[in-house]
Amino acid sequence: MKKIFALLLTGVMMMTIGGCSKPASAPAPAADAATQTAETKPEEAKPEEAKPAEAKQLVVGYSQLGAESEWRTACTNSVKGEAETRGIDLKFSDAQQKQENQIKAIRSFIAQKVDVIGVSPVVESGWETVFKEVKDAGIPLVLVDRKADVPEDLYVCFLGSDFKEEGKRAAEEMATLLNGKGNIVELQGTVGSSAAVERLDGFKEVIEAKYPDIKIIKSQTGDFTRAKGKEVMEAFLKSDGKNIQGLYAHNDDMAIGAIQAIEEYGLKPGEDIKIVSVDAVKGAFEAMIAGKLNVTVECNPLLGPQFFDVCESIVAGQPVEKYIPSEEGIYRQETAAADLPSRQY
């Protein structure tokens, strides 16, 4: 009986303990990795997104030869304006028609470690030493508007006009105006400048080859300025007077100065003396509208966009042409009034 009672007591106690405790929860089945949602996945640390490298500001040194004419002013404004538009750091220097000032400016650009140097050389010769310094410094150099008499490996490219072609065009226009016969005088640009040398050569080449009855009786520099153009034309008129039938000026500013001298002498510019010049600035169109200038052969000064296109290509390691020409035309008295409103310089 004692054994039976002990067994019954033990059974009651086991039942009491089991009724007071909760059954253990079954472990949750492992979720399939392919079906896990964003809510069930532990958040993974995202790698930081790479920020694009900030572009380095382009730094360009530009040595302008001066401000001798409307054309040169337009060229300078084009370069400065385009640099501002593109956010380029432009180191600009006006040499005031002096080569020594340009050489000093170029050496300053080297010291500042600019990315590209642009130069409008006041004359053709005397550049080799400083251009070698530029090359040794590893800075690319671009000739703008005017050439320099140096080996081609010292500069990347020349951007500008074909001055000799301008001279040839002017000769053809003069021959038409004079019906192939007459005496002309010539106002040259700055002695030794590529523009003066080539505009003279191109003009003479055509006249001598095709128009033997046209004679260049006087030729002298007017240094591309209006005041000097007037002064030299006064001297031509004093020595030859009414023996002059035509005037070829290497730029419009000298032609405009010469027009004043012709009027003061008592002759009618554009009629008594036919006038052909180069540049196609607004002042030339105004003179043509007034009947005082016959023809202007265009030399485009708005070189800023092309120049900085070249600079950006060079820095990006892209190839550029050795010679990049600017687009130009010929403008005559008959259409000057219609052409003037669209002129930018």
Secondary structure, DSSP 8 states (H G I E B T S, - for coil): -HHHHHHHHHHHHHHHHHHHS-----------GGG--TTTS-----------------EEEEEE----SHHHHHHHHHHHHHHHHHT-EEEEEE-TT-HHHHHHHHHHHHHHT-SEEEE--SSSSS-HHHHHHHHHTT--EEEESS--SS-GGG-SEEEE--HHHHHHHHHHHHHHHTTT-EEEEEEE-STT-HHHHHHHHHHHHHHHHH-TTEEEEEEEE-TT-HHHHHHHHHHHHHHHGGG--EEEESSHHHHHHHHHHHHHHT--BTTTBEEEEEE--HHHHHHHHTTS--EEEE-----HHHHHHHHHHHHTT----SEEE----EEEGGGHHHHGGG---
